[in-house]
């Protein structure tokens, strides 16, 4: 940029100061015109003052247009908004001169009085001023802090939706729910549709990827080479510091942007797709109430509340049931006393969605009874220790894909059962004390489920399995 264009833009930056002169003069002229019309006796003789004020407004409007034109040379403004702002400013100047000539009777238009002209001028400067605000502060500057019903009336309620963070971590998209709201709040007023300083748009993915006059806003994997992060972390005294006005980005916002860029700056990935460092985890929990710790399966699903009648029926059949915690709908069940039969097991199906822990230890459970157990698809813990089951019953558990803990201590199962257990992909812990399972069988299982913890093979060392 040469010295001449620099000086032009320097002069143009006086536009916000000069533009208020014609506004003030025109409003003052309108007030005096109104007083002389409605209070003729008290305010008679204001015609000359009104004419001078309108003329001053006209001169101010012309000066504002000229200086505004200089300011537009720095670029970064929405073309359509700028077009209408400039031409309406010109119309205000021309119409002000017309109003002055009519008021001084240099021009006589029977159908047009100075009063009508001033009313039109008030409307025009309101529209022109609003468009100027859009250019400078963004299209939502007027409604950003307005009550919800006003935002909705003006079609500006989307920002509230964008800030709404889903309750489930796997539904939280890092860019959409954490990064984009920061950019909208701190950056888009200068880098959006109405104004794009440096030809950089930060209100769309395409704009972010395209960058601006100074190069790429984002360099995936390299925060320190990303213009967006670099300029937001400069000293506030720097000319290139962003944002140049308003609140700077907070430590939390900068940390999130840095982490997002470092992880590849994906616009689609959910937060669960990342290996989140501990400091970012703490930040997410503190500032956004997002707990990124893996939750057990039963905490991630929603099931209907079990009725009191069903709970009573289960208890009458000999089952002892309890909710995992107050307000939780998932249940822990165990056999308390009575005749444990196939019919007794069938009553469990009345709570097949709610039962997630089932303790059958020490009971005469037969292989055929496991057909019912295999239908409790939300089961995560199953204790069959010291029961009468054999290899014939284990295949009935194949559908329990969410099973995490399986206790087979003191049963007659062998390596044959491990072939079925291999299909339980969610299994984390397996108890095999006093069973017929061999070292070879456990090694084969570990090849399929390397993360499963096998407990209770006395003849093997930890290194063997």
C-alpha positions as CSV (number, residue, x, y, z in Angstrom):
1,X,0.0,0.0,0.0
2,X,1.6,3.3,-1.1
3,X,1.7,6.6,0.9
4,X,-1.1,8.2,-1.1
5,X,-3.6,5.4,-0.4
6,X,-2.5,5.4,3.3
7,X,-3.3,9.1,3.6
8,X,-6.7,8.6,1.9
9,X,-7.6,5.9,4.4
10,X,-6.2,8.1,7.2
11,X,-8.7,10.8,6.2
12,X,-11.4,8.2,5.7
13,X,-11.1,7.1,9.3
14,X,-12.6,10.5,10.4
15,X,-15.9,9.3,8.8
16,X,-17.5,8.2,12.2
17,X,-16.7,11.6,13.6
18,X,-18.0,13.7,10.7
19,X,-21.1,11.6,9.9
20,X,-22.8,12.7,13.1
21,X,-22.8,16.3,12.0
22,X,-25.5,16.0,9.3
23,X,-27.5,13.7,11.5
24,X,-27.5,16.3,14.4
25,X,-28.4,19.2,12.1
26,X,-31.2,17.4,10.3
27,X,-32.8,16.2,13.6
28,X,-32.5,19.7,15.0
29,X,-34.1,21.2,11.9
30,X,-36.9,18.7,12.2
31,X,-37.5,19.5,15.9
32,X,-37.6,23.3,15.1
33,X,-39.9,22.7,12.1
34,X,-42.2,20.7,14.4
35,X,-42.2,23.4,17.1
36,X,-43.0,26.2,14.6
37,X,-45.9,24.1,13.2
38,X,-47.5,22.9,16.4
39,X,-46.6,25.9,18.6
40,X,-46.8,28.8,16.2
41,X,-47.3,31.6,18.8
42,X,-44.3,30.5,20.9
43,X,-41.9,29.6,18.1
44,X,-42.8,31.9,15.3
45,X,-39.9,33.2,13.3
46,X,-37.7,30.1,13.2
47,X,-37.7,29.8,9.4
48,X,-34.3,31.4,8.9
49,X,-32.8,29.2,11.7
50,X,-34.4,26.1,10.1
51,X,-33.0,27.0,6.7
52,X,-29.5,27.5,8.1
53,X,-29.6,24.2,10.0
54,X,-30.8,22.2,6.9
55,X,-28.0,23.9,4.8
56,X,-25.5,22.9,7.5
57,X,-26.8,19.3,7.4
58,X,-26.5,19.3,3.6
59,X,-22.8,20.4,3.8
60,X,-22.2,17.8,6.5
61,X,-23.8,15.1,4.4
62,X,-21.6,15.9,1.4
63,X,-18.5,15.9,3.6
64,X,-19.5,12.6,5.2
65,X,-20.0,11.0,1.8
66,X,-16.6,12.1,0.6
67,X,-14.8,10.9,3.7
68,X,-16.8,7.7,3.7
69,X,-15.8,7.0,0.1
70,X,-12.1,7.4,1.2
71,X,-12.7,4.9,4.1
72,X,-14.3,2.4,1.8
73,X,-10.9,2.1,-0.1
74,X,-9.5,0.1,2.8
75,X,-11.8,-2.8,1.7
76,X,-13.2,-5.6,3.8
77,X,-16.9,-4.4,3.6
78,X,-19.9,-6.2,2.2
79,X,-20.4,-4.9,-1.3
80,X,-24.2,-4.8,-1.3
81,X,-24.4,-3.1,2.1
82,X,-21.7,-0.6,1.2
83,X,-23.5,0.2,-2.1
84,X,-26.8,1.1,-0.4
85,X,-25.0,2.9,2.5
86,X,-23.1,5.1,0.0
87,X,-26.0,5.9,-2.3
88,X,-28.5,6.6,0.5
89,X,-25.9,9.0,2.0
90,X,-25.7,10.8,-1.4
91,X,-29.5,11.0,-1.5
92,X,-29.5,12.5,2.0
93,X,-27.0,15.2,0.9
94,X,-29.0,16.0,-2.3
95,X,-32.4,16.0,-0.6
96,X,-31.0,18.3,2.2
97,X,-30.0,20.8,-0.4
98,X,-33.5,20.5,-1.9
99,X,-35.0,21.1,1.5
100,X,-32.9,24.2,2.0
101,X,-33.9,25.7,-1.4
102,X,-37.6,24.9,-0.6
103,X,-37.4,26.4,2.9
104,X,-35.7,29.6,1.6
105,X,-38.2,29.7,-1.3
106,X,-35.4,29.6,-3.9
107,X,-37.3,26.6,-5.3
108,X,-41.1,26.4,-5.1
109,X,-42.7,23.0,-5.3
110,X,-46.4,23.2,-4.4
111,X,-46.6,19.5,-3.8
112,X,-43.5,19.3,-1.6
113,X,-42.9,21.3,1.6
114,X,-39.8,21.4,3.9
115,X,-41.8,19.5,6.5
116,X,-42.3,16.5,4.2
117,X,-38.7,16.6,3.2
118,X,-37.5,16.6,6.8
119,X,-39.7,13.6,7.6
120,X,-38.2,11.8,4.6
121,X,-34.7,12.8,5.7
122,X,-35.2,11.5,9.2
123,X,-36.3,8.1,7.7
124,X,-33.3,8.1,5.3
125,X,-30.7,8.9,8.0
126,X,-32.1,6.1,10.2
127,X,-31.8,3.5,7.4
128,X,-28.3,4.9,6.3
129,X,-27.1,4.9,9.9
130,X,-28.3,1.3,10.4
131,X,-26.4,0.1,7.3
132,X,-23.3,1.9,8.5
133,X,-23.6,0.1,11.8
134,X,-23.9,-3.2,9.9
135,X,-20.7,-2.3,8.0
136,X,-18.8,-1.5,11.2
137,X,-20.1,-3.9,13.8
138,X,-21.8,-6.7,11.9
139,X,-25.3,-7.3,10.8
140,X,-26.5,-8.3,14.3
141,X,-25.0,-5.4,16.2
142,X,-28.4,-3.9,17.0
143,X,-30.1,-7.1,18.1
144,X,-27.2,-9.0,19.6
145,X,-28.3,-8.2,23.2
146,X,-32.0,-7.7,22.5
147,X,-34.6,-9.8,24.3
148,X,-35.4,-13.2,22.7
149,X,-38.7,-12.2,21.2
150,X,-37.0,-9.3,19.4
151,X,-34.3,-11.5,18.1
152,X,-36.9,-13.9,16.8
153,X,-38.9,-11.1,15.1
154,X,-35.7,-10.0,13.3
155,X,-34.7,-13.6,12.5
156,X,-31.6,-13.4,14.7
157,X,-32.1,-16.3,17.1
158,X,-29.6,-18.7,15.6
159,X,-26.7,-17.6,17.8
160,X,-28.6,-18.9,20.9
161,X,-29.0,-22.3,19.2
162,X,-25.3,-22.4,18.3
163,X,-24.4,-22.0,22.0
164,X,-26.5,-24.9,23.2
165,X,-24.2,-27.7,24.0
166,X,-25.7,-31.3,23.9
167,X,-25.7,-33.2,27.1
168,X,-24.1,-36.3,25.6
169,X,-20.4,-36.0,24.8
170,X,-20.7,-38.0,21.6
171,X,-23.1,-35.4,20.2
172,X,-20.8,-32.5,20.9
173,X,-18.9,-31.3,17.8
174,X,-15.8,-29.4,18.8
175,X,-16.0,-26.8,16.0
176,X,-19.8,-26.3,16.0
177,X,-20.4,-26.2,19.8
178,X,-17.1,-24.9,21.2
179,X,-15.0,-23.0,18.5
180,X,-17.7,-21.4,16.3
181,X,-19.5,-19.6,19.2
182,X,-16.1,-18.0,20.2
183,X,-15.5,-16.8,16.6
184,X,-19.1,-15.5,16.3
185,X,-18.8,-13.6,19.6
186,X,-15.3,-12.2,19.2
187,X,-14.3,-12.2,15.5
188,X,-17.3,-12.2,13.1
189,X,-18.2,-8.6,13.6
190,X,-15.0,-7.7,11.7
191,X,-14.7,-10.9,9.6
192,X,-18.2,-11.7,8.6
193,X,-20.7,-11.0,5.8
194,X,-21.1,-7.3,6.6
195,X,-17.4,-6.7,7.0
196,X,-14.4,-8.8,6.1
197,X,-11.3,-7.0,7.3
198,X,-8.3,-8.2,5.3
199,X,-10.7,-10.1,3.1
200,X,-10.9,-12.8,5.9
201,X,-14.2,-14.5,6.6
202,X,-14.5,-16.4,9.9
203,X,-18.3,-17.0,9.8
204,X,-18.0,-20.0,7.4
205,X,-15.8,-23.0,7.1
206,X,-15.0,-22.1,3.6
207,X,-13.9,-18.6,4.7
208,X,-11.7,-20.0,7.4
209,X,-10.0,-22.5,5.1
210,X,-9.5,-19.9,2.3
211,X,-7.9,-17.3,4.6
212,X,-7.4,-13.6,3.8
213,X,-4.8,-11.1,2.6
214,X,-2.3,-12.2,5.3
215,X,-2.5,-15.9,4.3
216,X,-4.2,-18.9,6.0
217,X,-6.2,-18.3,9.2
218,X,-5.7,-21.9,10.2
219,X,-2.7,-24.2,9.5
220,X,-3.9,-27.7,10.7
221,X,-1.7,-29.1,13.4
222,X,0.3,-25.9,13.8
223,X,-1.3,-23.3,16.1
224,X,1.8,-21.1,16.0
225,X,1.6,-20.9,12.2
226,X,-2.1,-20.1,12.2
227,X,-2.9,-16.4,11.7
228,X,-6.0,-16.7,13.9
229,X,-4.2,-18.0,16.9
230,X,-1.1,-15.9,16.4
231,X,-2.9,-12.6,16.2
232,X,-5.2,-13.4,19.2
233,X,-2.1,-14.1,21.4
234,X,-0.1,-10.9,20.5
235,X,0.3,-8.2,23.1
236,X,-2.8,-6.0,23.1
237,X,-0.7,-3.0,22.2
238,X,0.2,-4.5,18.8
239,X,-1.5,-3.1,15.7
240,X,-2.2,-6.7,14.6
241,X,-3.8,-7.9,17.8
242,X,-7.2,-9.4,17.3
243,X,-9.9,-8.5,18.2
244,X,-8.8,-4.8,17.9
245,X,-11.9,-3.7,20.0
246,X,-14.2,-5.3,22.5
247,X,-13.2,-8.1,24.8
248,X,-10.1,-10.2,23.9
249,X,-10.3,-13.9,23.8
250,X,-10.1,-15.5,27.3
251,X,-7.5,-18.0,28.3
252,X,-10.1,-20.8,28.0
253,X,-11.1,-19.7,24.5
254,X,-7.5,-19.5,23.3
255,X,-6.6,-22.9,24.9
256,X,-9.6,-24.5,23.1
257,X,-8.6,-22.9,19.7
258,X,-5.0,-24.0,20.2
259,X,-6.0,-27.6,21.0
260,X,-8.5,-27.7,18.1
261,X,-5.9,-26.5,15.6
262,X,-3.2,-28.9,17.1
263,X,-5.6,-31.8,16.7
264,X,-6.1,-31.1,13.0
265,X,-8.9,-28.4,13.0
266,X,-11.7,-30.7,12.0
267,X,-15.1,-29.1,11.3
268,X,-17.0,-32.4,11.9
269,X,-15.4,-34.5,14.6
270,X,-17.2,-35.1,17.9
271,X,-15.3,-34.5,21.1
272,X,-15.2,-38.2,21.8
273,X,-13.0,-38.7,18.7
274,X,-10.1,-36.9,20.5
275,X,-7.5,-38.0,23.0
276,X,-8.0,-35.0,25.2
277,X,-5.1,-33.8,27.4
278,X,-5.8,-33.4,31.1
279,X,-5.7,-29.6,31.2
280,X,-8.3,-29.3,28.4
281,X,-10.5,-31.9,30.2
282,X,-10.4,-29.7,33.3
283,X,-11.2,-26.6,31.3
284,X,-14.2,-28.3,29.5
285,X,-15.5,-29.5,32.9
286,X,-15.1,-26.1,34.6
287,X,-16.3,-23.8,31.9
288,X,-18.8,-25.9,29.9
289,X,-19.8,-28.6,32.3
290,X,-18.6,-31.2,29.8
291,X,-17.4,-34.4,31.5
292,X,-15.2,-36.3,29.0
293,X,-14.5,-39.2,31.3
294,X,-15.8,-42.4,29.6
295,X,-19.2,-43.3,31.1
296,X,-20.4,-46.9,31.7
297,X,-22.9,-48.0,29.1
298,X,-25.9,-47.9,31.4
299,X,-25.3,-44.1,31.9
300,X,-25.5,-43.4,28.2
301,X,-28.9,-44.9,27.5
302,X,-32.5,-43.9,28.3
303,X,-35.1,-46.4,29.3
304,X,-38.7,-46.1,30.5
305,X,-39.3,-45.9,34.3
306,X,-40.4,-49.3,35.6
307,X,-43.9,-49.3,37.2
308,X,-44.6,-50.1,40.8
309,X,-46.7,-53.0,39.7
310,X,-43.8,-54.6,37.8
311,X,-41.5,-54.1,40.7
312,X,-43.9,-55.8,43.0
313,X,-44.3,-58.7,40.6
314,X,-40.5,-59.2,40.4
315,X,-40.3,-59.2,44.2
316,X,-43.2,-61.7,44.5
317,X,-41.3,-64.0,42.1
318,X,-38.3,-64.0,44.4
319,X,-36.2,-61.4,42.8
320,X,-34.5,-58.6,44.9
321,X,-34.2,-55.5,42.7
322,X,-32.9,-52.0,43.4
323,X,-32.1,-48.9,41.4
324,X,-28.4,-48.1,40.9
325,X,-28.9,-44.7,42.5
326,X,-31.6,-42.2,43.3
327,X,-33.3,-41.0,40.1
328,X,-31.6,-43.7,38.0
329,X,-33.8,-46.0,36.0
330,X,-31.3,-48.9,35.5
331,X,-31.4,-51.7,38.1
332,X,-29.4,-54.3,40.0
333,X,-31.2,-57.7,40.3
334,X,-30.4,-60.8,42.3
335,X,-32.3,-63.9,43.3
336,X,-33.4,-63.7,46.9
337,X,-35.4,-66.9,47.8
338,X,-37.9,-69.3,46.4
339,X,-38.3,-71.7,43.6
340,X,-35.8,-70.8,40.8
341,X,-37.4,-72.1,37.7
342,X,-37.8,-71.2,34.0
343,X,-41.0,-69.3,34.9
344,X,-39.2,-67.4,37.6
345,X,-36.6,-66.3,35.0
346,X,-39.4,-65.3,32.6
347,X,-40.5,-62.6,35.0
348,X,-37.1,-60.8,34.4
349,X,-38.2,-60.0,30.9
350,X,-40.7,-57.5,32.3
351,X,-37.6,-55.4,33.2
352,X,-35.4,-56.5,30.3
353,X,-34.5,-52.9,29.4
354,X,-33.8,-51.8,33.0
355,X,-31.7,-54.6,34.4
356,X,-28.0,-54.0,33.9
357,X,-26.5,-55.9,36.8
358,X,-27.6,-59.5,37.6
359,X,-26.3,-61.6,40.4
360,X,-27.1,-65.3,40.2
361,X,-24.2,-66.6,42.2
362,X,-24.7,-69.7,44.4
363,X,-28.1,-70.5,42.8
364,X,-29.0,-73.7,40.9
365,X,-29.0,-71.9,37.5
366,X,-29.4,-74.4,34.6
367,X,-28.2,-73.9,31.1
368,X,-31.7,-73.5,29.6
369,X,-32.4,-70.6,32.0
370,X,-29.6,-68.6,30.3
371,X,-31.9,-68.2,27.3
372,X,-33.8,-65.6,29.3
373,X,-30.7,-64.0,30.6
374,X,-29.5,-63.6,27.0
375,X,-32.5,-61.4,26.3
376,X,-31.5,-58.8,28.9
377,X,-29.7,-56.8,26.2
378,X,-28.6,-53.9,28.5
379,X,-26.8,-56.2,30.9
380,X,-23.3,-55.0,31.8
381,X,-22.5,-57.2,34.8
382,X,-23.4,-60.9,35.2
383,X,-22.4,-63.1,38.1
384,X,-22.9,-66.8,37.5
385,X,-20.3,-68.0,40.1
386,X,-20.9,-71.3,41.8
387,X,-23.9,-72.1,39.6
388,X,-24.7,-75.3,37.6
389,X,-24.1,-73.9,34.2
390,X,-21.9,-75.7,31.6
391,X,-20.5,-75.1,28.2
392,X,-24.0,-75.8,26.8
393,X,-25.4,-72.7,28.4
394,X,-22.8,-70.0,27.5
395,X,-23.9,-69.7,23.8
396,X,-27.2,-68.2,25.1
397,X,-25.2,-65.1,26.2
398,X,-24.0,-64.2,22.7
399,X,-26.4,-61.2,22.3
400,X,-25.0,-59.5,25.5
401,X,-22.7,-57.2,23.5
402,X,-22.6,-54.6,26.3
403,X,-21.5,-57.1,29.0
404,X,-18.4,-55.7,30.7
405,X,-18.0,-58.0,33.7
406,X,-18.6,-61.8,33.6
407,X,-18.0,-64.0,36.7
408,X,-17.8,-67.7,36.0
409,X,-16.0,-68.7,39.1
410,X,-16.7,-72.3,40.4
411,X,-18.5,-73.5,37.3
412,X,-17.9,-76.4,34.9
413,X,-17.1,-74.3,31.8
414,X,-14.1,-75.0,29.6
415,X,-12.2,-73.6,26.7
416,X,-15.3,-74.4,24.6
417,X,-17.1,-71.5,26.3
418,X,-14.3,-69.1,25.5
419,X,-15.2,-69.3,21.8
420,X,-18.6,-67.7,22.6
421,X,-17.0,-65.2,25.1
422,X,-14.7,-64.0,22.3
423,X,-17.8,-62.4,20.6
424,X,-18.5,-60.2,23.7
425,X,-16.6,-57.2,22.4
426,X,-17.4,-55.0,25.4
427,X,-16.0,-57.4,28.0
428,X,-13.4,-55.8,30.3
429,X,-13.2,-58.4,33.2
430,X,-13.6,-62.1,33.3
431,X,-13.4,-64.3,36.4
432,X,-12.4,-67.9,35.8
433,X,-11.3,-69.4,39.2
434,X,-11.9,-73.1,39.6
435,X,-13.1,-73.7,36.1
436,X,-11.9,-76.1,33.3
437,X,-10.4,-73.3,31.3
438,X,-6.7,-73.8,30.2
439,X,-3.8,-71.5,29.7
440,X,-4.0,-72.1,25.9
441,X,-7.7,-71.2,26.0
442,X,-7.0,-67.9,27.8
443,X,-4.2,-67.0,25.4
444,X,-6.5,-67.6,22.4
445,X,-9.1,-65.3,24.1
446,X,-6.6,-62.6,24.7
447,X,-5.7,-62.5,21.0
448,X,-9.3,-61.7,20.2
449,X,-9.9,-59.5,23.3
450,X,-6.5,-58.0,24.2
451,X,-8.0,-55.5,26.7
452,X,-9.9,-58.0,28.8
453,X,-8.6,-58.7,32.3
454,X,-8.7,-62.4,33.0
455,X,-8.7,-63.2,36.8
456,X,-8.3,-66.6,38.3
457,X,-6.0,-69.1,36.4
458,X,-3.8,-70.2,39.3
459,X,-1.4,-72.3,37.2
460,X,-0.5,-69.3,35.0
461,X,1.7,-66.3,35.8
462,X,0.6,-62.9,34.7
463,X,3.2,-63.0,31.9
464,X,1.6,-66.2,30.5
465,X,-1.7,-64.5,29.9
